[in-house]
Amino acid sequence: MTSIGGAEMVDWNLAVATATRLVRPGPDVSRDEARAVVAELRRHAKASEEHVRDFTRMIPDGHEPEDTPVLVVDRAGWVKANVAGFRELLKPLLDKMQERRAGTPGGAVLGAVGGKVTGVELGMLLSFLASRVLGQYETFAPATRELPGAPGSGGRLLLVAPNIVHVERELDVAPHDFRLWVCLHEETHRTQFTAVPWLRDHLEGEIQSFLAETDVDPMTVLERLREAAQSLAGGRPEGEDDEGRSLVEIVQTPAQREILGRLTAVMSLLEGHADFVMDGVGPQVVPSVGEIREKFQQRRARGASRLDVALRKLLGLDAKLRQYRDGERFVQAVVEEVGMDGFNRVWTSPNTLPTKAEIAKPADWVARVHRRTD
């Protein structure tokens, strides 16, 4: 892949090809079973719309938000969708790095080699993640013929069928119930972005501000990706884990830490809200929700292996697990204090989003947004 002025910083096609080649095969299902799973997930996704709307009351009666497609994909489809999203989000940063490289001796040659190396290493990381994600509301990638999205925003809901089947078998839970339970969580994310039109632009603005503060030599970035890939391959010496920091934390300025704090708060809110809704709706429509929740929480906590735990720390996925827990506690506490409609003030504007400190102390958010204004 080339662009004006030389090879791109990341060979995106190679990243997709590498991840697709390395990703683990899905569970053993017949063609008829696979079709039945896809059909059921689509039905559950549709049914979840009404359940989530009734419970959250985020969408006023008579108002129909932007429609977004539901795509039931395999692991390779998830990889393609996420590479498209990364490519869109990282373009400003990679353009900046490419300009910096253009002025260095041998920059074009280093770029051609570096782009392929980075493509392979990014593909290795994606192959690891592709077998673990159950679903995702994809907000940033542009719509394509292969991966359609909502007009304008490009939003789409992804359900990764082989992963859902794998986990329901691993947990030994009722497939029908588990699939609906997963769809309730992911539908909540779709509702968050379709009912709150400013949310997508706000998140993208924060991410771009974070990237704009990055002033890293391209070789440093390549080295960080190489370290992650070595961990994936088991080639990193024991104890050498960058003092327990994730990739996001390894290279940060003070401004980036401030932005990351705001992003962490928003992501905690979104993930915690989805878990809260999933469990709130669950008892009405998912008979075995208690068993599913208990087994799933145990699975989240323990990880699959020592390598899995190490990679979760390196990639920052352990922080994501904390976001689920802390965010759900925040939502639960606020709803208990001011009710669902009072909680929904959180979606009024970026100024009413909770801070990282308020996620830990929900009463402070209530005091700031409710008591002082009321």
Salt bridges, closest charged atoms under 4 A:
GLU8 OE1 - ARG87 NH2 3.54
ASP11 OD2 - LYS116 NZ 3.13
ASP32 OD1 - ARG35 NH1 3.91
GLU40 OE2 - HIS44 NE2 3.23
GLU40 OE2 - HIS176 ND1 2.83
GLU40 OE1 - ARG179 NH1 2.50
GLU49 OE2 - LYS46 NZ 3.86
GLU49 OE1 - ARG53 NH2 3.88
GLU49 OE2 - ARG190 NH2 2.93
GLU64 OE2 - ARG53 NH2 3.24
ASP95 OD2 - LYS91 NZ 2.88
GLU121 OE2 - ARG226 NE 3.43
GLU138 OE1 - ARG156 NH2 3.96
GLU146 OE2 - LYS80 NZ 3.23
GLU168 OE2 - ARG179 NH2 2.64
GLU170 OE1 - HIS166 NE2 3.48
GLU170 OE1 - ARG299 NE 3.17
GLU170 OE2 - ARG302 NH2 3.94
GLU187 OE1 - ARG190 NH2 2.79
ASP201 OD1 - ARG200 NH1 3.45
GLU204 OE1 - ARG200 NH1 3.20
GLU206 OE2 - ARG262 NE 2.70
ASP215 OD1 - ARG100 NH1 2.89
GLU223 OE1 - ARG226 NH1 3.05
GLU227 OE2 - ARG224 NH1 3.24
GLU227 OE1 - ARG236 NH2 3.91
GLU238 OE2 - ARG306 NH2 2.66
ASP242 OD1 - ARG224 NH1 3.75
ASP242 OD2 - ARG236 NH2 3.05
GLU258 OE2 - ARG262 NH1 3.47
GLU271 OE1 - HIS185 NE2 3.43
GLU271 OE1 - HIS189 NE2 3.08
GLU271 OE2 - LYS320 NZ 2.72
ASP275 OD1 - HIS185 ND1 2.99
ASP275 OD2 - ARG293 NH2 3.42
ASP275 OD2 - ARG300 NH1 3.06
ASP279 OD2 - ARG293 NE 2.69
GLU291 OE2 - LYS295 NZ 2.88
ASP308 OD1 - ARG132 NE 2.84
ASP318 OD2 - LYS313 NZ 3.83
ASP326 OD1 - ARG325 NE 3.24
GLU328 OE1 - ARG293 NH2 2.85
GLU337 OE2 - ARG371 NH2 2.62
ASP341 OD1 - ARG57 NE 3.12
GLU358 OE2 - ARG368 NE 2.70
ASP374 OD1 - ARG345 NH2 3.23
ASP374 OD2 - HIS370 ND1 3.83
